[in-house]
Amino acid sequence: MSFAELLDHVGGMGRFQIIYAILLAIPVFMMASHNLLQNFTAATSEHHCHVHININNTPYTNLTGKLAAKDLLRVSIPMDSNQQPEKCHRFVSTQWQLLDSNATVTNLTELETDSCADGWVYDKSTFTSTIITEWDLVCDSRQLKQMAQSIYMAGILAGGIVFGGLSDRFGRRSLVIWCYLQMAVTGTCTAFSPSFTAYCIFRFLTGMAFSGIVLNGVSLSVEWTPTRTRAIVGTMYGYCYTTGQFILAGVAYAIRSWRWLQLVVSFSPFSFLIHSPSILLFSLDAGMRQTLSK
């Protein structure tokens, strides 16, 4: 007799299985946060080169204090096709003659430009800070944004390989608790990353923990569920994950700083760790006693 047939024999889906599945599903609400977090923490704001305008020895010395910011940008940064400051270039020298309305397109195309050696200025009206503004992941460094997410996804792949094998040796329940601890610690450390390299390392470890939780959490629920209700349990996990995406959007709307957002979404595994070990152990022991008594 298989274990699934034994469950059907002793009563099928009972109180223990329901509580067990719910306890494992609750943390899934915030699991989507780490998968989709970079949509907010790595959002790219409008930006342009940081410029230092030297007003000495120019015919416009007395006017610079009266010029609008748009005009000051015009003499320092070339405009793109939409008449917005270019994101990655600036003029080598301040082009005061561009304040003259008679400046021609030919003159503009011949002006010498350079990269943004002094950094960038970012629009912080939507996000007060992101990893893009923190480490200037724009222009020549813009590929690093995609690389960070790829490193996180590589962590998910590595976690599936590592924790999948370890769960067969040490048990799924122990691995789930360890993965929640790892996700909580590495997620919190990510919020305090001093450099982009440290950020990527912690994100990799978070991805590993995510994979371990998904594989072993779902397996634990399904293994203790009768065959006829396993589809319902799996669907419940899917709805929990989807609901978590809506929760993340609301949290990100309220918290515009990437470090605080990262810290907040990393707190949920801590809450699970505080309550789950004793509850899971008690429920498991109670369920086994109930099964054996029947």
Summary of the structure (lengths in Angstrom):
residues: 294
radius of gyration: 27.5
end to end distance: 15.5
largest distance: 96.6
contacts: 880
relative contact order: 0.17
helix: 66%
strand: 5%
